[in-house]
Each structure stands twice: as C-alpha cells, then as structure tokens.
Amino acid sequence: MSSIDYRQSGVDIDAGNEVVRRIKALARGTYTPGVLSGVGSFGGLFAVDSSVPDPVLVASADGVGTKLKVAFLMDRHDTIGADLVNHCVNDILVQGARPMFFLDYLATGRLSPDVAEQIVAGVARGCRENGCALLGGETAEMPGFYADGEYDVAGFIVGVVSKARIVDGRHVVAGDRLIALPSSGLHTNGYSLARRIAFDVLKLRVDSQVSELGSTVGEALLRTHRSYLKPVTPLLERGAIKGMAHITGGGITENLPRTLPEGLGFSLDRASWSVPPLFQWLQHAGRIDDAEMFRAFNMGVGLVLVCAPQSVDATLASLRDSGEAAWILGEITPV
C-alpha cells in the first residue's frame, strides 16, 4: 500500500498557505493605530484607546444564516463578508459601543483560494467602512463535513464604550418616541422562508427577473446588510439615545422589547412607512399573515432608536443631515 498524505485525505495545506498570502494585504488595509500584531500571529494584539474614560468592552458573534445558499447559487461571494461585519457592528452599536477589531471564521469542505479571497475581501471592506481592524481569523478545511462548493462563515467583534455612556434602555419611560432607520433588504434574517417562497413555491431561479422588485431574485436577496454606525455615532456623542434595537431574527416583534424595562411595551404607527416591495412580494406569494411577517422579517426597519419627545426633532434632523430617511415609528407605552 502506498503512503497517503494530507492532501489525498482532502486537506490542501498549499491552498491554505495561498489563502493566507492573499488575505495578508486585505487585513493590513484595515489596520488602525490600536493594532500591535501582524497577520499570522497565534493571537491578535490590540491596545484599547486610552482616551475612552472608564472603558467597557462589548463583544458579539454572529453568522449570516442561509443567505449563504443564495451566494452559492449565484456564485458570488464578495458581499457575504460585509454582511457579517455590519451585522456584528450593529449588534454592539445598540449598546453604545464603537468597534475596535473583528475576527472571522471560514469553514469549507474544499478550500478554494479564489472564493476565500472574495469572502475576506468583503470582510475587509466592511471593516474599513466601520473603522474596525481585521485582527485575525481562522480558515478551516473540513472534507466530508461540508458539501463541495459550500462553506460557513462566522464573525466575532469587540468594541468599546465608556461606562457612563452605555445604552441599555434603563431610562426609557412611557411616552418616549421610536425612530426608525430603513433596512437595505432582508439583511441576514428570514432567508429560509424567503428561499422557500422564491425557489420552492414560485419555482424561480436566482437569475429570474421580477418586475415588482426591479431586479433578479438573487440580486434582491443578496443586498448587503447595512451598518448604522456612521449616522448613529453623532447621536451617541450627544447622549440623545435612551435605547436601541437592531432588527434581526424575530423582527420588530421580538427585538424591540429587548431594549425596554419591565412593564413597558410599544405601539407602532403602521401608516408611518411603506413596507418595501420585496416584503410585499414575499407576503403575497407566500400567503403569509402580518404577524408572521413581522416575526420573520425586518419589514423595512433595520434599526429602532428610543428617545425623549423633546429630542425627536433634533434627532431626526441629525439623521436626515447624514442622508438617512428616518421617521417616527411609534412610541413607548405601558404594557
């Protein structure tokens, strides 16, 4: 019997080295002054900004769910990484934190340097746009575990906020107003239901043109999950925000209560915004009732801010100055 090497078992070390070579420049392009280590270290080193008084670290981890299936079908992998970063940035932003560094994890059955480079390029782009360093990561080749051509990704973020500026909703009271910022599409949630409607019920393909969407199905579903860091940062610096909710899995129904003190609820003005065509199309095609739509999808609302009534005008003016089409979504009520 001839000897067997690692490559014959499905793990290509040379391909892994090629991936590392390609992503070094991508990672270095995201470095901020806090980075103290280079690509290839066993652990990433980062110095916390000494200008932040009484600093508190805020960390989060997430993935992009079955949105990956759409990327596989389209053979497009340069947006998934940005989805990952922006989702994680928003998750710590709602507690008042700004991102410092990010780490990514990519696992696949057979490592393709071209695909890995596209994914990490998206991660690097998301990091640069959010002022966040891509400090490190892991690429795992796992033959027999993932189908050929498929992969999974996860992201890990660490940010910082001054203890006195943590946003945790503790000061929210009945009568406070809800301000909504629009989503750019499904973001990274509801894809199992959306895929079933588009591909199983309607028998469409990713390249099928849909007049109601003004694009192909694949283009509509793959729109990048946006970051809210830039428009919200000035509001945090002024202390104008009492609470925030990133509208992800569970929709407005499940996520907004996470920022409210016990005994408080909310009412939404359904006439305050027009639900985007993508959600209307999915609801009609899938015959989905309103309650399920609001639990499965963001319905065009990507982030919700809570502020005092007297702060509403200034908050809206700041958001609109930054190019945001923000609006008053509703208000806080007693349960």
N, C-alpha and C positions, 0 to 999 in steps of 0.2 A: 504494500500500500504506500503510495507516495504521500509526502507530508502535506498538510493542509495549513494554509496561512490565514491571517485575519481577513484579508480581502475576499478570499473564497468563501468565508463564513458570512459575508455581507457587509463588513465594515471596512471602508476605504480610508485609511489614515492619510494617504496622499491627498484625497479630496478634502479631508478636514483641514489639512495644512493650507490648501489652496483657499479655502473659505476664510481662514484666519488672515491670510495675506491680503485678500481683497477687502476685508472689513476694517483693517487697521486704519486706513486713511479715512474711512467713513466715521469711525469712532473718534479719531483725533479732531475731526472737523466740528465736533460737538463740545470739546473740552472748554471748561470755564476755569477761572482762577483757582477754584477750590480743589481741582483735580491734582493729586500728588503722586499718582502711579501711572504707568503706561499700559498699553494693550499687552496681554499675555501674563500679567501677574496672577498669582493664585487668588489674591483678593484685591479689590479696588480700594484706594485710599482717597479720602475726601475731607477737607478741612471745613468745618462749619463756619459760616460768615460771622466774624466777631462783632459786626455792627448790629446784629439782632439781639436785643436785650432779653435775658431770661428765655433762651431758645428752647422750644419743644419740637422734637422730631415727629413727623407724621408719615406713616408708611401705608402702602396699599399694594395689592397684587390682583391681577385680572387677566382675562383672555378675551378673545373676540367671538367665541362660540361657533355656531355653524355657519357664520358668514364666510368661514374658510371654504365651505363647499362651493360657494359662488366663485371664489377666487380660483379654485381648482377647475371649475367648468369653463371659466374664461381664460384660464392660463395666464392670469395677471396677478402679480404678487408684490407690486410696489406700493400698494395702498394699505395693506394689512398692518404693516409696522406702524404707520402713522395712526391708524385706528387704535392700536394698542397703547401708544404713548398718550394720545389725547384722552382716552378713557381714564387712564390712571391719573393724569394731571387733574382732570375734573373731580375725581374721587377725593383727592386731598385738598383741592381748592375750596370745596364746600365747608371745610373746617378752618379756612383762612390761610392755608399753607401755600407757599410758593415752592415749586420743585427744585431740588438740588441735583439729584442724579437718578439714573434709570439703569436697570439691568434687564436683559432679555433672555428667554429660553426658547430654543428651537429644537424640536424633536421630529425626526423623519425616519422612514424605513430605508430609503436610499438617498444619500446626500448628493444633491445637485448644486455645485458651486454657483451656477447661474441663478437658480431660484433663491438660494440662501442670500446671495448678494442683493437681489431685488428686495427681499424681506427686510434685511438690515438697512438697506438704503432708505426704506420707508421709516424705519425706527429712527435713523439718524436725522432724517428730515424733520420728524416730529419733535425730536429733542432740540434741534437748533431753533425751531419756531417757538419753543416754550422756554428757551434759555436754560435747558437741562442737559447735563453731561451724560453721555452714554458711557458709563463707568466700567461695564463688564457684561458678561453673559456666558451662556453655555449652548453649544451645538451638539446634540446627541443623535448619533446614527443607530437606529434600533431595528435591524432587519427582522421581518416576521411579525413585528408589532404594529406597524402602520402599512396600509395598502400602498402599492407602488404609486408614486406621484403625489401622495398626501403627506401632510405634516400637521403639527400643532404648535402654537406659539403661546407664550405667557410673558407678562411683563411685571416688573417689580419696581416701585418708585419710592423715594424718600424725599420729603420736603421739610421745610422748617417754618415755624410761626412763633412769634413772641407770645409768651403765656398770656399776657394781658389782652392779646388780640385774637385768641381762639374764638371761632364762630361755632357755637354749639346749641343755639336756639333757646338757651335758658331764659333770655329776656323777652321772648316772644309773648305777646298778650292778645286777647281778643280785640279785633278792630284793626290789627296790623294788616298791611296790604301785601298781596302776592304779585310779583312782577315776573313775567315770563320772557325768556330768551329763546328764539327759534332753534329747532334742530335742523340738521342738513339732510335728514332722511331717517332711516331706521336706526342709524348709529351702529350699535353692536348687539341689539336685542330683538327678539321676536323672529329670528330667521328660520327656525324650524317650522313655524306656522306660515310664514311668508313663502318659503320654498315649497311647502306642500300645496299652497294655493296656486302658485305660478307654474310649477313643474308637474305636479300630480293631478290637480283638478283641471287646470286650463291647458295642460299638455304643451306649454310653451318651452322655448329654449332660451338660453341667455342672450342670443342674438335676435330674438323676436322683437320687432318694433311694436310699441304700444302707444297709440295716439294720445290716450289720456295722460301718459307720463312724459310724452315728448322725447322719448329715448328708448333704447332697448331695455328689456327686463334686467339684464346683467348690469348695465350702467346705473340704473336706478337703485338696485340693491347694493351695489358696491361703493356708493358715495361715502366719502370719508367721514368718520365720526369726528366732529369738530371740537376744538378746545375753546373754553370760555375764559382762559387766564387773562388775556390782554384787556378785554372790556371790563372785567370784574375787579382787577387789581386797583384801579383808582378809587373804587368804592370802598374796598377794604382799608385802604390807607386813610380814608376819611372816617372810618368807623360807622358807615351808613347801613351796614347789613347786619340784621339780627340772626338770620338763619338762611341756609341754602340747601337745595336738594338737587342732586344730579339725577335726571330721569332716565333710569336704565331698566333692568329687568324688573317687572312689576308695574311699570308705568307710573303715572302720577298717583294713582290709587295707593300703591304700596310704598313709594319713595318719599312723598311729601310728609307723611306722618313721622318719618324717622328724624325730622328736624324740629318737631313740636313737643313742648312739655306735655305731661299727662293732663288730661282734662280739656285739651283744645283740639278742634277739628278745623275744617276749612270748607268754604263754598267756592265753586268755580263759576265764572260767567261764561257759559258756552258760546254766547254771541260775541265774545271779545276777540275771537280769532277764527279764521277759516282753516279747517283741517286740510293739510296739503293733499294734492291729488293722489299721491302714492298710497296713503292710508285709506282714502275714499275708495280707490280701485280695489285694494285688498279686501275691504269690508264688503263691498258689493259682490265681488267674485266669490268670496268665501262664505257669504251669508252669515257674517259674524255680528252678534249683538253688541251694543255700545259698551256694556260692562266688560265684556271680554276684550274688546279693542283697547280700552283704557288700561287694562292689566297687562296686555301682551306688548303694546307698542307705546312709544312716547307721544304719538298723535301730533307731532309738530312742535312739541315743547321739550327742549333739551335741558334747560336749567331753570329753576324757580328760586327767586330771591324773596326774602321776607324783610320788610322794612316798616318803620312807623309811618302813619299817614302824612305827617308833616315833612317826611323825607322823600315822598314819592316823586314830586316834580323835579327835584334836583337829581334824583337817581335816574329817572327817565331821560333827562337832558344829557347826563353824562354818558349813558349808554348810546343814545342816538348820535352824540358827537363822535363816538367811536365807530359809528356805522351800523349799530345794532337796531333791528326792527323790534324793539322791546315794547311790551304792552302790559296793562294791568289785567291780571288773570282772575283775581278774586280777592278774598280776604279771610283772615283767621276768625273762627267762631268758637264759642263754647261747644263742647261735644253735645 
